[in-house]
Amino acid sequence: MLHKYNLHTYLFTCLPDIYQPWEARLRSKRSPFLVHPDGKQKMSPPPPPPPPPASPPSTDAPRYEQRIPTPEFASNALSSGDGMHSKQDLVAEVADQEAAAQLATFEQAPAYRIYRRRWLGLITLMLMNIMISWGWIAFAPVSESTRLFFRLEHVSSVNWLSTVILLSYICISPLAIYSLNRFGVRAALIFAAGFSVAGVWLRYVGARVNSSNGGHFVVVMLGQILIGFGQPFVLGAPAFYSDLWFTSKGRVTANALISLSNPLGAALGQLIDPFLVAQPGDIPNMLLYTAIITTVVTSPILAVQSRPPTPPCPSAAQEKLPFRSAIFKVAASLEFWLIFIMFSVLVGFFNASSSLLNQILEPYGYSESEAGIGGAILIVAGLLASAVVSPIIDRTHTFLLAIRIIVPVISICYIGLIFAPTGGSLGPPYAVLALLGATSFSLLPLSLEFVVEITHPVSPDITSTILWSGGQLLGAVFIISMTALAGSETENIRHALIFQAVISCIAAAAALCLGWGSRMAYVQAQRVAVDKAELM
């Protein structure tokens, strides 16, 4: 319970506009001594002279000078005592109304938040991409051992184990787009896991049953097709997932981590499979190990959420275009098709080079293990370079400048690959592969995010899946055509590498046409602009 002096001090300090005028009225009725808040008794000052009678308000006076009537219950609390507001009171009331309006605006404004749980979905997508890519490349580093185990006449039949996955991607990609838009990332992961787990175990069964007579190659091929069916659900998800869970300052990095886990899986396959297959009879064991790892990796998918409870930024909260309108917008964009040509050609050649690297280097005297190390260098150098480039692009948003620098360097690398293996030394091909991996990996997430920026508000999974479909289709075409050009003789391999270099230069020309002349307005980062405009 407050002491009366403490209560007096509290009222005097916290409610001066009400308590002090009321106290002044009581001065004439109280004793000549008044207890002041400082605790000392002082003589109360003589009462002030009565104010002159208020003149009626002039109609010509400004509005804020007029004294307006107040409610009856408030008139006793004002020093004027005449039921009127003074200028000070009116200004204070207006300030209170403005503060209340600002508070209401703040409460109605959407709240943006970044959740830590986004990393669980990101890691799950990374692991799924790694294992699906490992399944795709599984037989390429040990192509000769695979041919001998399944008793195939030519190594081109082994190449079809990789090619069929690329073609399967194109067949199932419309379902992947629908699944991501309709059900979200979690449902897409469930579809991918179902196809992948079924595929890897079917491969093992095909190789293990009747293994003494070469197994069942057709069953293994069917398993590869199922793995290919699972690929578009995770390859089309990075841009879609980063758009939902990350801001403009982290989307390129998030996309890079997920997208580049796909070639990381290829690197693991290039590096590990030759050590698992010392002889043709080890093929079933290799498939068993990958099947077990794939099954374990898919276990966390049920804990992944499709979308955050609260969007991380304004562009993530913005409603995306309907599917039909989005397709029309993408089809009418010249810049999208230029990026589509560049992306499809370079991804196609990267897939072809990864699948045929063993056959490209072996005619020059390199072993399967040395070719596998070259493939691993290709991937590891790319991962390190992307770890540096992606955060820089996230901060600067210089998408177009980076594309104009990186794409010509990739074309130069494909030209260098014609001459690097001819000397028989490991240094030149490894150096070219390292530079090729660094530039290709840096370009991959950059291109995917740049397309989302220039086509916003088109849903990211639509543009990403279209780009990846082009890359997978041309990858299959390039594997078939380069296999036809290549042979056991080095001269035929040289023809395949020349073909690769010429087409990559055409892709570089398409990239350099981006933003040419008056088209610069069509290559602006629209999604970044939305975030900056609303958060300023």
N, C-alpha and C positions, 0 to 999 in steps of 0.2 A: 504494500500500500504506500502510495507516494505521500511524503510530508507536504503540508500545505504550502511551505515555501518552495519546495521543489516543484510542486504542481504550478505554482505561480510563475516560477522561472521558465518552466516548459511552455506554458501558454504564452508568456510574454515573448519568447524567442521564436517559437514555431508558428504561431498564429498572430503575427503583429497586426495584419489588416483588420482582424475582427476583435482581438482581445484589447489592443491599446485604445481604440476609440471607446469601447465599453468601459475600460478602466477610467478614462477621463471623465466620463459621466458620473462615476461614483465618487469622484474626488470631493465633491461638495457634501456628500452624505456620510463620508467616513471621517475618522479622526484626523487631526491635522498632521499626523505622522503616517507616512506610507512606507511599507516595506518594499524596497527596491530589489530587483533580482540579484544585486551584488551582496545582499545580506545586511546592509546598513539601513538605519532609519534616517530618513531625510524629511525635511519639511516639504509638504506638497506645494507646488507652485500655485500662484493664484490662478483661478479659472480664466481661460481666455475670453476675450469679449465676444459677445454673440455675433455671428456673421451677419452681414447685411442681407436684407431680403433678396432672394434670387429673382432676377429679372426674367420675364418669359423668354423662352428660346426664340432667337431670330430665325426666320425662314431663309434669310440670305447667308447665314453662317454655314461653314463647311459641315459635312455630315458628322465627322468625328468630333466636332465641338458641341453638338447638340446633346442635351442630357435627357436620356430616355428613362421612362419609369421602370422600376424593378418590382419583383414580386413582394408581397406584403411581409413574408417571412424573412426576406433579406434586408428590409429597410432598417430593422433594429440593429443590424450588424455593421452599418455603414456610418462613418463619422459625420456625413452631411446630415443624416437624420431626416431627409426630406423625400426619401423614396426614389432618388434619382442616381444614375451612374455618372461619375466624373469621366474626364478624358482618359485618365490613367486606368480606371476600371475597364473602360471600353477597349483600350489597347491590350490590356491583359487578357480580356475575354477573347479577342480576335486571335491572340497568340496561342491561347489554349485550344481554340478550334483548329488552327493550323497544325499544332502538334498532334491533335487527335486524328486529323486527316492523314498526316504522314505515318502515324502508327497503323492506321487502317490499311494504307497502301503497302506498308512493310509486311503486315500480316497476310495480305492477299497475294503478294509476290511469291512465285514458285521458289521452293528451297532446293538447292543443288548440293549434292553430297557424293563423295567418292568412298566406296566401300572396300575394305580389305579383302572381302570374300571374292573380289574379282580375280585375285591371283589363283584361286583354286580352279576356276574355269579356264584360265589361261594355261596353267600347267597341264590340266587334263587335255586340252586341245593340242598342246605341244607333244605330249606323249603319244596321243593317237596319231598325229601326223608322222612322228618318228617311226612307229611300228608299221603303218601302212606303206610308207616309203621304203622301209627295209624289206617289206614283202614284195614290193615292185621290183627292186634291184637284186633280189636274193640270188638269182641264177646268173646274172651278167658277169660278176667277178670270177665265177668258176664255170664259165661257159663250156670249156672243153671237157671238164669232169662231168658236167651235166649231160653233154652229148654222149659221152661214153656210158654213163649209168643207164640212161633211157634207150641206148642203142639206136641213136638217131643217125641218119646218113650225113646231114650237114648241120653246121652250127647255126644257120639261119632259122632252123626250127626252135632253137633255144631263144633266139631274139624275139620270137613271137610270144614267149612267156612274159616279156616286158611290154610288148606292143599291145597285147590284148587288154592290159590294165588301162592304158591310155584311151583305147577305144571304148571301154566300158564306162569310163568317166563321162564321155559325151552322151551315152545312152541314158544315164541315170541323172544327169545334172538338172533337168527340169523338175524332177521330184525333189531334189535337194533344195532348189529355190523355193518351192512351195512349202516344204517342211520348215525351213528357217523362218519364212514369213508367217506361216500359220501357227506353228507350234513352238518356235523358238530354238535356242541353242541346245537345250537339254534333249529335246526329242531328236534333233539331228545327231547328237552324240550317241544316242541309243541306237539309231539306225546304223550309224557307222560301226559301232561296236558289234552289232549283230552280224553284219555282213563280213567284217574282218575276222572275227573269231571263227565263224563258220568256214571262211575261206582258208585260213591257216591250218586248221585241223583237217580239212578235206585234202589239202596238199600233202600233209603227212601220211594220211591214209593211202593216197594214191602212190606215194613213193615206198611205203613200208610193205603194203600187200604185194606179194609176188616180187619182192625186191631182187631175188636171185635171177629173175628173168627180165629185169629192167623196169619193174613196176608198171603203173598205168599212167602213161603220159597224158591221156585225155582227162583223167580225173584231176591230175595236177593242174592242167589248163583250166578246168572248171573252177578250181579253188582260186586261181589267179583272177578269174572273171569276178568272183564274189568280192575279192579284195578291191578290185577296181570299182565295184558298185559302192563300196564304203568310202572311197576317196573323196568324192565331191562334197559330202556332208561336212568334212573337216577342212578341206582346202577352200571352200567358199565361205567359211565361218570367220576367219580372222578379221576382215574389215567390218563385218556385221557385228562381231563381238566387241571390238574396240570402239565402235561408234556408240554402243549402248553403255559401256562400262567405264570408258576413259574420256578425258578431256582432250582438247586440241594440243596440249603440251605433252601428251603421252601416247597418242594414237599410233604414230609411225613406229615407235619403239615396241608397243604391244603387238602391232601387226607383224613387225620383223621377228619378234620372238616366236610367234605362232607359225608364220609362213616359212621361216627359215629352218624350223624344225623338220620340215619335209625333206629338204636336201641333207639335213643332218642325219636323218635316218638312212639316206642313200650312202652317206659317208661311212656310217657304222657298218652297213652291209659291204661296202667296198673293202673296208679294213678288216672286218672280223671273219667274213665268210671264207676267204682263202685259207685262214688258219684253222677253221673248223672242218674244212674239206681237204684233207691231205691226199685222199684217193677217191675215186668215184663212188665207192661203197659208203662213204661218209655222208652222202646227200640226205638220206632219211634222218640221220641224227641232227643235221643242221636245221632241217624243217621242224623237228620236234622242239629244239631249243627256242626257236622263234615263235612257235605256237604257244609254248608255256608263257613266255614273256608277254606276248600280246594279250593273253587271257588275264594276266595279273594287272597289266596297265589299264585295262578297261574297267576295273572294279570301282574307281571313284566317280564314275559319271553320274550316278544317282544323286550325289550331293551337290551337283552343279545347278545353279539357278539360271533360268532363261534370261531374266532381265532384272535390274536393280529396283528396289522399292521406290527410290527417288533418282531422277536423272542426274548425271554428273555435270551437265552444262546445258545452255539453252539449245544448242543444235541437236543434242540427244533427245530433248523433249519435243522438238518440232515434229509435227506429223509428216510422214513420208508420203510420196505420191502413190496412188493406186497402181496396181501392176500394169494395166493397159497404158495409162498415161506415162508411166516410167519407161516402158518399152519404146513408145513414140518419141519421148525426149532423148533417149539414148541413141535411137536410130537416126535422129536428125542432127546429132552432134558430130561435126567433122573432126574435132579434136579427139573424141572418143575413138573413132576409127583409126586415126593415126597412131594412137597409143595401142590400140588393138593389134595393128600390124607389127609394131615394134615388139610388144610383149609376146605375142604368139610366136614370132620367128625366133626370138632369143631364148624363150623358155623351151621351145621345140628343139633347138640345137643343144641346149644344155641337157635336156633329157636324152637326146640321141648320143651326145658325147659321153654322158655317164654310162649309158647302156653299152656302148661300143668301145669304151676306152681300152679295154683289154684287147680287142681285135684291132684297134688302131695302133697300139704300141708293140704287140707281139711280132708282127712282120719285121720290125726293126731290131729284134733280138731281146726285147724286154720280157721278163717272166710275168706270170699271173700275180705273184706277190708284189713285184715292182709296179705293175699297173694298178693294183689295189692301193698301194701307198700313194700313187699319183692321184687317184680319186679322192683319197682322204685329205691330201694337201689341198685339192680343189675346194673341198667343203670347209675345212678348218680355216683356211685363209679368208674365205667368204664370211664365215661367222664372226671372225675378229674384226674385219673391216666394217661389217654391218653394225657391230656393237659400238663403233665410233661414229659412223655416218648417221644412223637413225636418230640418236638424241640431238644431233646438230640440226637436222631437218625439223625435228619437233619444236625446237626453239626459234628457228629462223623462218620456217615455212618457205624455203627457196626451192620448191619442187622443180620448177622448169629449168632453172640454172643447173641443178644437179643432173637432170636427165640429159641436157645438152653436153655436159662434160663426160658423163659415164658411158653413154652409148657408143660414141666413136672409139673409146678405149677398148670396149668389148670387141668391136669389129677388128681392131688391130690385133687383139689376142688371137682371134680365129685365123687371121693371116699368118701370125707367128707360129701357130700350131702346125702349119704346113711344113715348116723348115726345122722346128725344134727337135723332133725325134731322129732326124737323119744322121746325126753325128754319132749316135750310139751311147752318148753320155747321159746320165740322169739329170744333170743340172739344168740344161735348157728346157726340156719338157716340164720339169717340176716348176721352174720359174714362170713359164707361160701359164701353166695350170693355176698357180697361186694367184697371179694377177687376174686371170679370167674369173676365178672364184670370188675374189674380192670385189670386182666390179659388178658381176652378175648378182651376187647376194645383196649388195647395196641397192641395186636398181629394183629388185623384186618388191619389197614392201613399199618403197617410194612410189612405184607405178600404181600399185593397188590403191594407196591412199590418195594419190593425185587424181585418179579417175573419180573417186568418191567426192573429192572437193569440187571438181568442175561440173559434175552432174547433180549435185545436191539440189533438191531433197529426194533424189532417187535412192531407194533402199540399197545399202552397200552390197548386200549379197547378190543382187542382180548383176551389177557391173563386175564384181569379182568372179562370179561363176562364168560369165561370158568370156572374160579374159582367160581364165584357166582352161575353159573348153577349147579356145583357139590354140593355146599352148600345148594341150594334150593331143589335139588332132594333128597339128603340125609335127609334134614329137613322133607320133606314129608314122606319119608320112616320111619324115626324115630318116627314121630308123630303117624303114623298108627301102627307100631310095639309096641311102648310103650303104646298106648291106648289098644291094644290087651292084653298086659301083665298086665296093671293096672286095677283096679276095685275099688269097695267101700271098700274092705278090705285092711288094711295096708300091709299085707304080699305080696299081688299082686303088690302094689306100690313099695315095696322093690325090687321085681324081676326086675321091669322096671329100677330102679336106678342102680342096679348091672349091668344090660346090658349096660347102659350108661357109667359106669365107665370102664368096660373092653374094650369097643371099643375106648374110649378116650385114653387109655394107648397104644393101637396099633398106634394111630395117633402120639403120643409122640415119639414112636420108629422110625417112618418115619422121623420125624423132626430131630432126633439126627443123622440120617444117612447122612444128608446134608454135603457136603464137606469132606466126609470120605476118608482117604488115599490120593490117587493121584487125587481125584476129587476136590480139593480145587480151582484149576484154573477155574472151571466151576461155582463157586459161587461168583465171583468177581463182584463188581459194575461197569459194563461196561459204563453205561451212565454217572456216576460221573467221570470216567476216561477220557471220551471224553471232558467234560467241563474243567477239570484241564489241559489237554494237550494243548488245543487250547488257553486258557486264560493265560497260563504261559508266 
